[in-house]
Amino acid sequence: MFSGIVESTAEVLRIEREPNSDNIHLTLTVPFWDELKVDQSVSHNGVCLTVVEITPQTKSYTVTAIRETLERSNLGDLKEGDPVNVERSIQVNGRLDGHIVQGHVDTTGVCTNIVNAEGSTYFTFEYDVPAAMAMRGYTTVEKGSVCVNGVSLTVVDSEVNSFRVAIIPYTIQHTNFRELKIGDRANLEFDIVGKYLARMMELRTL
């Protein structure tokens, strides 16, 4: 479980495809690499992945992404040298500063507009979710929460298949939003609370 408060950006050092498999192994470096442990869960652009190897010689660690993960996220778009938003799982004795994020990406959205305002930057994302899934909570609401590339954000404007968020300079400087361009794909995870409420309402009509 995560909060959507990114700790740092990791740099992709190496990408390897597993022989006779759709899996890819991502090797990354991050300032707190020496605090990680094998089997630990870490959010990568909002995707929960398990650390499978730590290499002290290169101050790096490796995670594996399977086909399902690659189909639902933008991890397959990564290249060596790319920055990735990373967050370790929340501690039960800490404050939940963002919102409840599972690390289970629902779909990807495309950045369609970036507007610089005084003191913030507006990013617009469009996504394609079937109407039946939207009725089950796979959507946004104004002033609600959404996780974009692992970052907990508040929705400013919510449309049927798009939404807009406003991001402060600190968040841009400390996440890979600083390199996000129009046309780029971002990982989206919709609010789990909204999903449960929508599902309960659906079951009441059965």
N, C-alpha and C positions, 0 to 999 in steps of 0.2 A: 504494500500500500504506500502511496506517495502523496505529496501535497501540491505538486506543481510549482514548487519554489526551487528553481534550478540552482544547483550548487556551483557548477562550473561548466565550461565547455571542454570536451575531450577532443583530441586530434586523431583522426583515422590514420594509422601507420601502415596497415596492410589489410588487404581483402583477399581471402582465399576461398575458392569454391571446393566443396568436398567432392572427391571423386565418386562417380556413379550416384550422385545425390543432387537435390536442389538446394541443399543447405549451403550457407556461406558463413565463414568464420571472420569476424571483425576483430582486429587487434588495434587497441587504442591506448593513448597515454593521457593521463589526467593528473593534476597536482596531488591528489590523495590516493594514488595508485597503491602505495605501500600500506594503506589502511584497509584495502579490499581483501576479501577471502574467497577462495573457491566455493561455489554453491551460493554465493551472495547474490541477491537480486538488485539490479541497478536499472534505472529508467534511462533509455537512450532515445532522445527525441520523442519521449512519451511512451516508448515501448519497453515493457519489462523484460529484461534478458538476464540470464544467469551467467555469472563469471565461471568459466571453465578452466582457465589457466592464468597464471601470473608469472611474468618474466622480469625478474629484477634487473637483468643486464640491460634491458632497454626501457626500464621503468614503465612497463606496459601490462595490459591484461587483455584477455581474449573472451569474446562471447560468441554464441552461435545463433543465427536466425534461420528458422525453417521456412518452408514454402508458404504456409499460412500467414506467417508474419510478413514475409516479403510481399505477398499479394495485397495485404491490407494497409501497408505502411510505405513510407518513402525510403526505407533503409536500403532497398535495392538500387536507389539512385546515388548512393554515397560513392565518393571517390577518395583516393588517398589524399590526405591533407585537409579534408573537409572537417569543419567543427561540428560537434554533436552535443546537444544539451544533455547533461547527465545529472541525476539526483539519486542518492541512496534512499532506501526505504525509511519512512518516518519512524521515530522512536515513540513508544506509547506514553512516555513521561514528558513529551515535548508539546509545544504549541502547534496546532494545525493552522499555519499562516495562510495557506491557499484554500484548496477545497479537496474533498476526497477524490483521489485519482488512482485508478486501479493499475494503470500501465497496460491496459487492453485497448489498443487503438481500434476505433470503429471503422474509420475510412480515412481517405485523404481529401484535402481541399486544395484548390488552386488559388494562389494569391492573384487577385484581379486588379487591385488598386492600392496605392500607397500615397498618403497625403501627409505632408509635414505641417503640423500646426504649432502654435506657440506653446512650447513646453511638452508636447506629446506628438506621437505619430499614429495616424489611423491606418490600419491594415484591413482590407476587405478580402474575404475568402468565399469561394463558391464550391459547393460539394453536391454530389449526386446520391441521394438516398431515396429508395422507393417509398411511396406514400404509406404503405403498410408499416414500414419500419419507423417512419417519422411519427406515426400514431403511437408507437411503442416507446417514444421518448428519445429517438435518435434525431434530435433537432435542438435548436437553441431558443431561448426566450430572452427578451431584453432585460438587462441587469442580472441575468443568470450567469452561471459559470460555464466555461468551456476550456478544455486543455488543448493547446496548439503547440506541437513539437515539444511536449512535456512542460509547457509553461501554463500555469493557472491564470486565466484572464477573465475579465468581466465583459459580457456582450453589451455593446453600445446600441447597435441596430440589428434586429433579427428579421430576416425575410424567409420565404419558403425554403429556398436552397442556398442561402447565403447569410453572412453575418459580418459585422464590423466590430473591431476592438480598438481601443486606444491604449498605447503603450508608452510608458514613461522612459526618459533617456537612460536611467540606470538599467532597466531590463534590456533595452536594446544593446547597451554596451557589454552586458555580462551574459548574453545568450547569442545563439546564431541568428537571431532576428537582425543583427547588424549586417548580415550578408544576404538576407532574403530579398528576392527580386520578384517583380511581376512575372507570372508564369511558373514560378516555383511551386512544387507540391509540399504541403505540410501535413503532418499527422494530426488527426482530430479524435479526441475522446469526449463524448457528450456526458453530461452530468449523470452519475449513477443514481442519484436520488430521483431525478426526473424520470429515468427509465423505470424504476420500481413503482413510482406513483402511476405512470401511464399504464403499466402492466396490471396493477391492481384494479384500476378503473375498467380496463378491458375485461378482466375476469368477472367483474360484477355484472356485466351485461350478458354473460353466458347462462 
